[in-house]
Amino acid sequence: MPDIFISCDCNDWYESGPCRNLEIFNNTFSKKNAVKLEPICVNKPVKDVHRNIKIYDNEIGE
């Protein structure tokens, strides 16, 4: 599992919404796949769920 997991449940429970204007910076992550962005929209067309996400100046482990 990634250190940061950003989802959007637009399939069933609608427990979360889209992410806008997020910055992830100056962090140290323990693994290569540190950040995961994923909308959960089974059998529904998805367009522009998450927007304006910046990931910079981070250290990522092996």
C-alpha positions in Angstrom: 0.0 0.0 0.0 1.3 3.5 -0.8 2.2 6.0 1.9 -0.4 8.4 0.5 -3.6 7.1 -1.2 -6.0 9.5 -2.8 -9.3 8.0 -4.0 -12.7 9.1 -5.0 -15.6 6.7 -4.5 -18.1 7.5 -7.2 -19.2 3.9 -7.5 -21.3 2.9 -4.5 -20.9 4.6 -1.1 -19.7 8.0 -2.2 -17.6 8.3 0.9 -15.1 10.7 -0.6 -15.0 13.3 -3.3 -12.5 14.6 -5.9 -9.2 16.2 -4.8 -8.4 19.7 -5.9 -5.3 21.9 -5.5 -3.2 19.4 -3.5 0.5 19.9 -2.9 2.7 17.1 -1.5 6.2 18.4 -0.8 9.2 18.2 1.5 8.5 14.6 2.6 10.5 11.4 3.0 8.7 8.3 1.7 9.7 4.8 2.5 8.9 3.1 -0.8 9.0 3.8 -4.6 5.3 3.8 -5.1 4.7 6.4 -2.4 1.7 8.1 -3.8 -1.4 6.6 -5.6 -4.2 8.5 -7.2 -7.2 6.4 -8.1 -10.9 7.2 -8.8 -13.1 4.2 -8.0 -15.8 4.5 -10.8 -16.6 1.0 -12.1 -18.6 1.1 -15.3 -18.9 4.9 -15.3 -17.0 7.3 -17.6 -14.5 9.3 -15.5 -13.2 12.7 -16.6 -11.1 15.0 -14.6 -11.8 13.5 -11.2 -8.6 14.9 -9.4 -7.2 18.2 -10.5 -4.1 20.4 -9.9 -2.1 18.0 -7.9 1.6 18.9 -7.5 4.2 16.4 -6.1 7.7 17.9 -5.7 10.8 18.1 -3.5 10.3 14.7 -1.9 12.7 11.9 -1.1 11.6 8.5 -2.1 13.1 5.3 -0.8 14.0 2.0 -2.5 
